[in-house]
Amino acid sequence: HAVEDSAILKDFADYYASSQQIKEAIPLYLRVLELQPDDVNAREKLATGFVLTNQRAKAVEMLEQVIKEHPEKYQPYDLLAEVLDDDARSLQRANQIEQAKAEFAKAAASYEQSLLINPTRANTYLRLAELLLGPVKDAERAVKILTEARSRFADAPEIIYYLALAQREAKHTQQAVATFEEALHQAELEDNEIVNARFYFNYGATAEQAGLYEKAADLFRKSITLDPANAAEACNYLGYMWAEHNLHLDEADDMIKRALKIEPNNGAYLDSLGWLEFRQGKFAQALTDLLRAAKNMAKDDPVVFEHIGDTYLKLTRVPQALEAWQKAMALDPQNKRLAEKIDSTKTAITKSGPARTDPLQ
């Protein structure tokens, strides 16, 4: 009566599993598989049990076995992708970056395999897109996957939103702005909750990258209004955008100071403040804040060092300006504009002595 016994055992195992008693369910599923080695459903449930009790290596082994025997089923690929994704995040936290990268890539491949078998689940497309846009860093592949998803789920606001993000990351900026507008329109039709402060921040950043500064400013202001307590990033982006283009410096001042009120030691926000002060002609104050910015950055940033160099130059401290620019150049060797600035300053020194050189004017 092996079949009968295994059916009873499985009922018990399912009961334990459904009432969160995973440790009791696992040995029963193992016994079911001894009696019925071909019971794929029991094997999947066992793999899930291993995942829930943190026995990830066993779960991976079990799922790979199921996939080998039943390559036509999509569920094991989904579950395997989730386990690998989880593993990769643990490795990332432990600072094992290369291993994490490999696991993330495997997780993405598993989701892709699942979608080849069953392309009818929007959620799987979104999970894959999150991996490709995040740790895997393959924006072009994300655009391809999400374009396919959109052809299947034409009206799903999340899919359109993720496609806009992917297009932005892949530097298809004009296209991304149009896709954001479509996502907004679709979400409003459906009263969908994707349109929040983060959505407007991302849309604003995309508009800024496309050179649509007034539009970007409106979007950042919306983001700030929707979630003022967490608006530091949007305040800073808006303030820095105006400082960078030497426009609306009063609003820039207000916004950057709001960001710094929320995060007083944020290096990027201090850089924005220093750059704004540079634009306002307050060079000594700018230098103080830019040097503070450099100290507070999590890692050395070429833009901050370039700003420091520009400010030293305004204060006619040319050797220090060159030193700061050279630091920036080492961090961003492809920066042609910066290389030209260094060359023209050196040329000016040899021609006329250091005091009267200012290629910024």
C-alpha positions as a Markdown table, in Angstrom:
| # | Residue | x | y | z |
|---|---|---|---|---|
| 1 | His | 0.0 | 0.0 | 0.0 |
| 2 | Ala | 2.9 | 2.3 | -0.6 |
| 3 | Val | 0.8 | 4.7 | -2.7 |
| 4 | Glu | -1.9 | 4.8 | -0.1 |
| 5 | Asp | 0.5 | 5.3 | 2.7 |
| 6 | Ser | 2.3 | 8.1 | 0.9 |
| 7 | Ala | -1.0 | 9.9 | 0.2 |
| 8 | Ile | -1.8 | 9.8 | 3.9 |
| 9 | Leu | 1.7 | 11.0 | 4.9 |
| 10 | Lys | 1.5 | 13.7 | 2.3 |
| 11 | Asp | -1.9 | 14.9 | 3.8 |
| 12 | Phe | -0.2 | 15.1 | 7.2 |
| 13 | Ala | 2.8 | 16.9 | 5.8 |
| 14 | Asp | 0.5 | 19.4 | 3.9 |
| 15 | Tyr | -1.4 | 20.0 | 7.2 |
| 16 | Tyr | 1.8 | 20.8 | 9.1 |
| 17 | Ala | 3.2 | 22.9 | 6.2 |
| 18 | Ser | -0.1 | 25.0 | 6.0 |
| 19 | Ser | -0.1 | 25.6 | 9.7 |
| 20 | Gln | 3.6 | 26.8 | 9.6 |
| 21 | Gln | 4.9 | 23.7 | 11.4 |
| 22 | Ile | 7.6 | 23.3 | 8.7 |
| 23 | Lys | 10.1 | 21.3 | 10.9 |
| 24 | Glu | 7.4 | 18.6 | 11.4 |
| 25 | Ala | 6.5 | 18.7 | 7.6 |
| 26 | Ile | 10.0 | 18.1 | 6.3 |
| 27 | Pro | 10.6 | 14.5 | 7.6 |
| 28 | Leu | 7.1 | 13.5 | 6.3 |
| 29 | Tyr | 7.8 | 14.9 | 2.8 |
| 30 | Leu | 11.2 | 13.0 | 2.9 |
| 31 | Arg | 9.3 | 9.8 | 3.8 |
| 32 | Val | 6.8 | 10.4 | 1.0 |
| 33 | Leu | 9.7 | 10.7 | -1.5 |
| 34 | Glu | 11.2 | 7.4 | -0.3 |
| 35 | Leu | 7.8 | 5.7 | -1.0 |
| 36 | Gln | 7.1 | 7.7 | -4.2 |
| 37 | Pro | 10.4 | 9.0 | -5.7 |
| 38 | Asp | 8.5 | 10.6 | -8.7 |
| 39 | Asp | 6.2 | 12.8 | -6.6 |
| 40 | Val | 7.3 | 16.2 | -8.0 |
| 41 | Asn | 4.8 | 18.1 | -5.9 |
| 42 | Ala | 6.2 | 16.6 | -2.7 |
| 43 | Arg | 9.7 | 17.5 | -3.8 |
| 44 | Glu | 8.8 | 21.1 | -4.5 |
| 45 | Lys | 7.1 | 21.3 | -1.1 |
| 46 | Leu | 10.1 | 19.9 | 0.5 |
| 47 | Ala | 12.3 | 22.4 | -1.3 |
| 48 | Thr | 10.0 | 25.2 | 0.0 |
| 49 | Gly | 10.3 | 23.7 | 3.5 |
| 50 | Phe | 14.1 | 23.8 | 3.2 |
| 51 | Val | 13.9 | 27.5 | 2.2 |
| 52 | Leu | 11.6 | 28.4 | 5.1 |
| 53 | Thr | 13.9 | 26.7 | 7.6 |
| 54 | Asn | 17.0 | 28.3 | 6.1 |
| 55 | Gln | 18.5 | 25.1 | 4.6 |
| 56 | Arg | 19.2 | 26.9 | 1.3 |
| 57 | Ala | 21.9 | 24.5 | 0.0 |
| 58 | Lys | 19.5 | 21.6 | 0.3 |
| 59 | Ala | 16.7 | 23.6 | -1.3 |
| 60 | Val | 19.0 | 24.4 | -4.3 |
| 61 | Glu | 20.0 | 20.7 | -4.6 |
| 62 | Met | 16.3 | 19.6 | -4.5 |
| 63 | Leu | 15.1 | 22.2 | -7.0 |
| 64 | Glu | 17.9 | 21.4 | -9.4 |
| 65 | Gln | 16.9 | 17.8 | -9.2 |
| 66 | Val | 13.3 | 18.6 | -10.0 |
| 67 | Ile | 14.4 | 20.8 | -12.9 |
| 68 | Lys | 16.5 | 18.0 | -14.3 |
| 69 | Glu | 13.6 | 15.6 | -14.2 |
| 70 | His | 10.9 | 18.0 | -15.2 |
| 71 | Pro | 12.4 | 20.8 | -17.3 |
| 72 | Glu | 9.0 | 21.8 | -18.6 |
| 73 | Lys | 7.7 | 23.1 | -15.2 |
| 74 | Tyr | 8.2 | 26.8 | -14.4 |
| 75 | Gln | 7.5 | 26.7 | -10.6 |
| 76 | Pro | 10.9 | 25.1 | -9.7 |
| 77 | Tyr | 12.7 | 27.8 | -11.7 |
| 78 | Asp | 10.8 | 30.5 | -9.9 |
| 79 | Leu | 11.6 | 29.1 | -6.5 |
| 80 | Leu | 15.3 | 28.4 | -7.4 |
| 81 | Ala | 15.6 | 32.1 | -8.5 |
| 82 | Glu | 14.2 | 33.3 | -5.2 |
| 83 | Val | 16.6 | 31.1 | -3.2 |
| 84 | Leu | 19.6 | 32.2 | -5.3 |
| 85 | Asp | 18.5 | 35.9 | -5.0 |
| 86 | Asp | 18.3 | 35.4 | -1.2 |
| 87 | Asp | 21.8 | 33.8 | -1.1 |
| 88 | Ala | 23.2 | 36.5 | -3.2 |
| 89 | Arg | 21.9 | 39.2 | -0.8 |
| 90 | Ser | 23.5 | 37.3 | 2.2 |
| 91 | Leu | 26.8 | 37.2 | 0.3 |
| 92 | Gln | 26.5 | 40.9 | -0.5 |
| 93 | Arg | 26.0 | 41.7 | 3.2 |
| 94 | Ala | 29.1 | 39.6 | 4.0 |
| 95 | Asn | 31.0 | 41.7 | 1.5 |
| 96 | Gln | 31.6 | 38.7 | -0.8 |
| 97 | Ile | 30.9 | 40.8 | -3.9 |
| 98 | Glu | 32.1 | 38.5 | -6.7 |
| 99 | Gln | 30.2 | 35.4 | -5.4 |
| 100 | Ala | 27.1 | 37.6 | -4.9 |
| 101 | Lys | 27.4 | 38.8 | -8.5 |
| 102 | Ala | 27.5 | 35.2 | -9.8 |
| 103 | Glu | 24.5 | 34.2 | -7.7 |
| 104 | Phe | 22.5 | 37.2 | -8.9 |
| 105 | Ala | 23.3 | 36.3 | -12.5 |
| 106 | Lys | 22.1 | 32.7 | -11.9 |
| 107 | Ala | 18.9 | 34.0 | -10.3 |
| 108 | Ala | 18.2 | 36.2 | -13.3 |
| 109 | Ala | 18.8 | 33.2 | -15.6 |
| 110 | Ser | 16.4 | 31.1 | -13.6 |
| 111 | Tyr | 13.7 | 33.7 | -13.9 |
| 112 | Glu | 14.3 | 34.0 | -17.7 |
| 113 | Gln | 14.0 | 30.2 | -18.0 |
| 114 | Ser | 10.7 | 30.3 | -16.1 |
| 115 | Leu | 9.4 | 33.0 | -18.4 |
| 116 | Leu | 10.3 | 31.0 | -21.5 |
| 117 | Ile | 8.1 | 28.2 | -20.2 |
| 118 | Asn | 5.3 | 30.4 | -18.9 |
| 119 | Pro | 5.3 | 34.0 | -20.0 |
| 120 | Thr | 1.9 | 34.8 | -18.5 |
| 121 | Arg | 3.0 | 36.1 | -15.1 |
| 122 | Ala | 3.6 | 39.9 | -14.8 |
| 123 | Asn | 5.2 | 39.4 | -11.4 |
| 124 | Thr | 8.1 | 37.3 | -12.7 |
| 125 | Tyr | 8.9 | 39.9 | -15.3 |
| 126 | Leu | 9.1 | 42.5 | -12.5 |
| 127 | Arg | 11.3 | 40.4 | -10.3 |
| 128 | Leu | 13.7 | 39.7 | -13.2 |
| 129 | Ala | 13.7 | 43.5 | -14.1 |
| 130 | Glu | 14.6 | 44.3 | -10.5 |
| 131 | Leu | 17.6 | 42.0 | -10.7 |
| 132 | Leu | 18.7 | 43.3 | -14.1 |
| 133 | Leu | 18.4 | 47.0 | -13.1 |
| 134 | Gly | 19.8 | 46.4 | -9.6 |
| 135 | Pro | 22.7 | 44.0 | -8.9 |
| 136 | Val | 23.1 | 42.5 | -12.4 |
| 137 | Lys | 23.4 | 46.0 | -14.0 |
| 138 | Asp | 22.2 | 45.1 | -17.4 |
| 139 | Ala | 19.8 | 47.8 | -18.4 |
| 140 | Glu | 19.6 | 46.9 | -22.1 |
| 141 | Arg | 18.5 | 43.4 | -21.2 |
| 142 | Ala | 15.9 | 44.9 | -18.8 |
| 143 | Val | 14.6 | 47.1 | -21.6 |
| 144 | Lys | 14.2 | 44.0 | -23.8 |
| 145 | Ile | 12.5 | 41.9 | -21.1 |
| 146 | Leu | 10.1 | 44.7 | -20.1 |
| 147 | Thr | 9.2 | 45.6 | -23.7 |
| 148 | Glu | 8.2 | 42.0 | -24.1 |
| 149 | Ala | 6.3 | 42.2 | -20.8 |
| 150 | Arg | 4.5 | 45.3 | -22.1 |
| 151 | Ser | 3.4 | 43.6 | -25.2 |
| 152 | Arg | 1.7 | 41.0 | -23.0 |
| 153 | Phe | 0.4 | 43.3 | -20.3 |
| 154 | Ala | -0.2 | 46.5 | -22.2 |
| 155 | Asp | -2.1 | 48.3 | -19.4 |
| 156 | Ala | -0.1 | 47.3 | -16.3 |
| 157 | Pro | 1.2 | 50.5 | -14.8 |
| 158 | Glu | 4.0 | 48.7 | -12.9 |
| 159 | Ile | 5.4 | 47.2 | -16.1 |
| 160 | Ile | 5.3 | 50.6 | -17.9 |
| 161 | Tyr | 7.0 | 52.3 | -14.9 |
| 162 | Tyr | 9.8 | 49.7 | -14.8 |
| 163 | Leu | 10.2 | 50.0 | -18.5 |
| 164 | Ala | 10.7 | 53.8 | -18.1 |
| 165 | Leu | 13.3 | 53.2 | -15.4 |
| 166 | Ala | 15.1 | 50.6 | -17.6 |
| 167 | Gln | 15.1 | 53.1 | -20.6 |
| 168 | Arg | 16.6 | 55.8 | -18.3 |
| 169 | Glu | 19.3 | 53.4 | -17.1 |
| 170 | Ala | 20.1 | 52.4 | -20.7 |
| 171 | Lys | 20.4 | 56.1 | -21.5 |
| 172 | His | 17.4 | 56.2 | -23.8 |
| 173 | Thr | 16.4 | 59.3 | -21.9 |
| 174 | Gln | 13.9 | 61.0 | -24.3 |
| 175 | Gln | 12.1 | 57.7 | -24.7 |
| 176 | Ala | 12.1 | 57.2 | -20.9 |
| 177 | Val | 10.3 | 60.6 | -20.4 |
| 178 | Ala | 7.5 | 59.5 | -22.8 |
| 179 | Thr | 7.2 | 56.1 | -21.0 |
| 180 | Phe | 7.0 | 57.8 | -17.6 |
| 181 | Glu | 4.1 | 59.9 | -18.9 |
| 182 | Glu | 2.3 | 56.8 | -20.1 |
| 183 | Ala | 2.9 | 55.1 | -16.8 |
| 184 | Leu | 1.4 | 58.1 | -15.0 |
| 185 | His | -1.6 | 58.2 | -17.3 |
| 186 | Gln | -2.3 | 54.5 | -16.9 |
| 187 | Ala | -1.8 | 54.6 | -13.1 |
| 188 | Glu | -4.3 | 57.5 | -12.8 |
| 189 | Leu | -6.8 | 55.6 | -14.9 |
| 190 | Glu | -6.5 | 52.6 | -12.5 |
| 191 | Asp | -6.1 | 54.6 | -9.3 |
| 192 | Asn | -2.8 | 52.6 | -8.9 |
| 193 | Glu | -0.6 | 53.3 | -5.9 |
| 194 | Ile | 2.7 | 53.4 | -7.9 |
| 195 | Val | 2.3 | 57.1 | -8.3 |
| 196 | Asn | 4.0 | 58.1 | -5.0 |
| 197 | Ala | 6.9 | 60.4 | -4.0 |
| 198 | Arg | 9.4 | 57.9 | -5.4 |
| 199 | Phe | 7.7 | 57.8 | -8.7 |
| 200 | Tyr | 7.8 | 61.6 | -9.1 |
| 201 | Phe | 11.4 | 61.7 | -8.0 |
| 202 | Asn | 12.4 | 59.1 | -10.6 |
| 203 | Tyr | 10.4 | 60.9 | -13.3 |
| 204 | Gly | 11.9 | 64.2 | -12.3 |
| 205 | Ala | 15.5 | 62.8 | -12.5 |
| 206 | Thr | 14.7 | 61.4 | -15.9 |
| 207 | Ala | 13.3 | 64.8 | -17.1 |
| 208 | Glu | 16.4 | 66.5 | -15.8 |
| 209 | Gln | 18.7 | 64.1 | -17.7 |
| 210 | Ala | 16.7 | 64.8 | -20.8 |
| 211 | Gly | 17.3 | 68.6 | -20.3 |
| 212 | Leu | 13.7 | 69.4 | -19.4 |
| 213 | Tyr | 14.6 | 71.5 | -16.3 |
| 214 | Glu | 11.3 | 73.2 | -15.7 |
| 215 | Lys | 9.4 | 70.0 | -16.1 |
| 216 | Ala | 11.9 | 68.2 | -13.7 |
| 217 | Ala | 11.4 | 71.0 | -11.1 |
| 218 | Asp | 7.6 | 70.5 | -11.2 |
| 219 | Leu | 8.0 | 66.8 | -10.7 |
| 220 | Phe | 10.5 | 67.2 | -7.8 |
| 221 | Arg | 8.2 | 69.6 | -6.1 |
| 222 | Lys | 5.4 | 67.1 | -6.4 |
| 223 | Ser | 7.6 | 64.4 | -4.9 |
| 224 | Ile | 8.5 | 66.7 | -2.0 |
| 225 | Thr | 4.9 | 67.6 | -1.3 |
| 226 | Leu | 3.8 | 64.0 | -1.2 |
| 227 | Asp | 6.4 | 62.9 | 1.4 |
| 228 | Pro | 8.1 | 66.0 | 3.0 |
| 229 | Ala | 9.7 | 64.0 | 5.8 |
| 230 | Asn | 11.7 | 61.8 | 3.4 |
| 231 | Ala | 12.3 | 64.5 | 0.7 |
| 232 | Ala | 16.0 | 65.2 | 1.3 |
| 233 | Glu | 17.1 | 63.5 | -2.0 |
| 234 | Ala | 14.5 | 65.3 | -4.1 |
| 235 | Cys | 15.2 | 68.7 | -2.4 |
| 236 | Asn | 18.9 | 68.2 | -3.1 |
| 237 | Tyr | 18.4 | 67.1 | -6.7 |
| 238 | Leu | 16.3 | 70.1 | -7.4 |
| 239 | Gly | 18.7 | 72.5 | -5.6 |
| 240 | Tyr | 21.7 | 71.1 | -7.3 |
| 241 | Met | 20.0 | 71.2 | -10.8 |
| 242 | Trp | 19.4 | 74.9 | -10.4 |
| 243 | Ala | 22.9 | 75.6 | -9.1 |
| 244 | Glu | 24.5 | 73.6 | -11.9 |
| 245 | His | 22.6 | 75.7 | -14.5 |
| 246 | Asn | 23.0 | 78.9 | -12.6 |
| 247 | Leu | 19.2 | 79.4 | -12.4 |
| 248 | His | 16.7 | 80.1 | -9.6 |
| 249 | Leu | 19.4 | 80.3 | -7.0 |
| 250 | Asp | 17.0 | 81.4 | -4.3 |
| 251 | Glu | 15.0 | 78.2 | -4.7 |
| 252 | Ala | 18.2 | 76.2 | -4.9 |
| 253 | Asp | 19.3 | 77.7 | -1.6 |
| 254 | Asp | 16.0 | 76.9 | 0.1 |
| 255 | Met | 16.0 | 73.3 | -1.2 |
| 256 | Ile | 19.6 | 72.4 | -0.4 |
| 257 | Lys | 19.2 | 73.8 | 3.1 |
| 258 | Arg | 16.1 | 71.7 | 3.6 |
| 259 | Ala | 18.0 | 68.6 | 2.5 |
| 260 | Leu | 20.8 | 69.3 | 4.9 |
| 261 | Lys | 18.3 | 69.9 | 7.7 |
| 262 | Ile | 17.2 | 66.3 | 7.3 |
| 263 | Glu | 20.8 | 64.9 | 6.7 |
| 264 | Pro | 23.4 | 67.4 | 8.0 |
| 265 | Asn | 26.5 | 65.3 | 7.2 |
| 266 | Asn | 25.5 | 64.0 | 3.7 |
| 267 | Gly | 28.5 | 64.6 | 1.5 |
| 268 | Ala | 26.5 | 65.0 | -1.7 |
| 269 | Tyr | 24.2 | 67.6 | -0.1 |
| 270 | Leu | 27.3 | 69.5 | 1.2 |
| 271 | Asp | 28.7 | 69.5 | -2.3 |
| 272 | Ser | 25.5 | 71.0 | -3.6 |
| 273 | Leu | 25.7 | 73.7 | -0.9 |
| 274 | Gly | 29.3 | 74.5 | -1.8 |
| 275 | Trp | 28.5 | 74.6 | -5.5 |
| 276 | Leu | 25.6 | 76.9 | -4.9 |
| 277 | Glu | 27.9 | 79.2 | -2.9 |
| 278 | Phe | 30.4 | 79.1 | -5.7 |
| 279 | Arg | 27.6 | 80.3 | -8.1 |
| 280 | Gln | 26.7 | 83.0 | -5.6 |
| 281 | Gly | 30.3 | 84.2 | -5.7 |
| 282 | Lys | 31.0 | 83.2 | -2.0 |
| 283 | Phe | 34.2 | 81.4 | -2.8 |
| 284 | Ala | 35.8 | 81.2 | 0.6 |
| 285 | Gln | 32.6 | 79.8 | 2.1 |
| 286 | Ala | 32.2 | 77.4 | -0.9 |
| 287 | Leu | 35.7 | 76.0 | -0.3 |
| 288 | Thr | 34.9 | 75.3 | 3.4 |
| 289 | Asp | 31.7 | 73.4 | 2.5 |
| 290 | Leu | 33.3 | 71.6 | -0.5 |
| 291 | Leu | 36.2 | 70.3 | 1.7 |
| 292 | Arg | 33.6 | 69.1 | 4.2 |
| 293 | Ala | 31.7 | 67.4 | 1.4 |
| 294 | Ala | 34.9 | 65.5 | 0.3 |
| 295 | Lys | 35.4 | 64.3 | 3.9 |
| 296 | Asn | 31.8 | 63.1 | 4.2 |
| 297 | Met | 31.5 | 61.2 | 0.9 |
| 298 | Ala | 31.4 | 57.4 | 1.4 |
| 299 | Lys | 33.9 | 57.2 | -1.4 |
| 300 | Asp | 36.0 | 59.8 | -3.3 |
| 301 | Asp | 33.9 | 61.6 | -5.9 |
| 302 | Pro | 35.4 | 63.2 | -9.0 |
| 303 | Val | 32.7 | 65.9 | -9.2 |
| 304 | Val | 33.4 | 67.1 | -5.7 |
| 305 | Phe | 37.2 | 67.3 | -6.4 |
| 306 | Glu | 36.5 | 69.2 | -9.6 |
| 307 | His | 34.3 | 71.7 | -7.7 |
| 308 | Ile | 37.1 | 72.1 | -5.2 |
| 309 | Gly | 39.6 | 72.8 | -8.0 |
| 310 | Asp | 37.3 | 75.3 | -9.6 |
| 311 | Thr | 36.9 | 77.1 | -6.2 |
| 312 | Tyr | 40.7 | 77.2 | -5.6 |
| 313 | Leu | 41.1 | 78.7 | -9.0 |
| 314 | Lys | 38.6 | 81.5 | -8.1 |
| 315 | Leu | 40.7 | 82.1 | -5.0 |
| 316 | Thr | 43.8 | 82.3 | -7.3 |
| 317 | Arg | 45.3 | 79.3 | -5.5 |
| 318 | Val | 46.4 | 77.6 | -8.7 |
| 319 | Pro | 48.6 | 74.8 | -7.5 |
| 320 | Gln | 45.9 | 73.6 | -5.2 |
| 321 | Ala | 43.3 | 73.9 | -8.0 |
| 322 | Leu | 45.5 | 71.7 | -10.2 |
| 323 | Glu | 46.0 | 69.2 | -7.4 |
| 324 | Ala | 42.2 | 68.8 | -6.9 |
| 325 | Trp | 41.5 | 68.5 | -10.6 |
| 326 | Gln | 44.2 | 65.9 | -10.9 |
| 327 | Lys | 42.5 | 63.9 | -8.1 |
| 328 | Ala | 39.2 | 64.2 | -10.1 |
| 329 | Met | 41.0 | 63.1 | -13.3 |
| 330 | Ala | 42.4 | 60.0 | -11.6 |
| 331 | Leu | 38.8 | 59.1 | -10.6 |
| 332 | Asp | 37.3 | 59.9 | -14.0 |
| 333 | Pro | 40.0 | 59.4 | -16.6 |
| 334 | Gln | 37.6 | 59.8 | -19.5 |
| 335 | Asn | 36.6 | 63.4 | -18.6 |
| 336 | Lys | 37.8 | 65.4 | -21.7 |
| 337 | Arg | 36.5 | 68.7 | -20.4 |
| 338 | Leu | 38.4 | 68.4 | -17.2 |
| 339 | Ala | 41.6 | 67.4 | -19.1 |
| 340 | Glu | 41.3 | 70.5 | -21.2 |
| 341 | Lys | 40.8 | 72.6 | -18.1 |
| 342 | Ile | 44.0 | 71.2 | -16.6 |
| 343 | Asp | 45.9 | 71.8 | -19.8 |
| 344 | Ser | 44.7 | 75.3 | -20.4 |
| 345 | Thr | 45.5 | 76.3 | -16.8 |
| 346 | Lys | 49.0 | 74.8 | -17.1 |
| 347 | Thr | 49.5 | 76.7 | -20.4 |
| 348 | Ala | 48.3 | 79.9 | -18.9 |
| 349 | Ile | 50.7 | 79.5 | -16.0 |
| 350 | Thr | 53.7 | 79.2 | -18.3 |
| 351 | Lys | 52.5 | 82.2 | -20.3 |
| 352 | Ser | 51.6 | 84.7 | -17.6 |
| 353 | Gly | 52.4 | 83.4 | -14.1 |
| 354 | Pro | 49.8 | 81.9 | -11.8 |
| 355 | Ala | 47.9 | 84.8 | -10.4 |
| 356 | Arg | 45.9 | 85.8 | -13.6 |
| 357 | Thr | 44.7 | 82.4 | -14.8 |
| 358 | Asp | 41.0 | 81.6 | -14.8 |
| 359 | Pro | 39.7 | 79.4 | -17.6 |
| 360 | Leu | 36.3 | 79.5 | -16.0 |
| 361 | Gln | 35.6 | 83.1 | -16.8 |
